Amino acid sequence: MKEVNFNQNQLDEGYEVLRSISHDLRLRIISLINDLEVVNVNEIYKTLNLEQSITSQHLKVLRDSNIVVTKRDGKRIFYSLNHDKISQVNSAIKSFDELTKARKIAKSNSSDKQ
């Protein structure tokens, strides 16, 4: 069976990314940005009926985890999804799931032989 080695920095980064997207309100923000592709913070809080300060706090978490990217146009900041980062997260989750399933099958097979 393949040995699994963990890199603490990668685990920490993965934890932060998963934590950032596992919040209901942030998922709503991500969904809205996905639907509109590029959106200003004002559109986000007005569309989702949120306070501007709460919206900004959640966007900061998403920026810090690199889930969203920003582009400034004068005083306005526009948000879009970082599709590369989201693809990396999806791939990592899928790989982990496949590894977990393979380990369960191998463990089951070794138990059947005993």
Helices and strands as residue ranges (DSSP letters): H 8-21, H 24-36, E 39-40, H 41-47, H 52-64, E 68-73, E 76-81, H 83-113
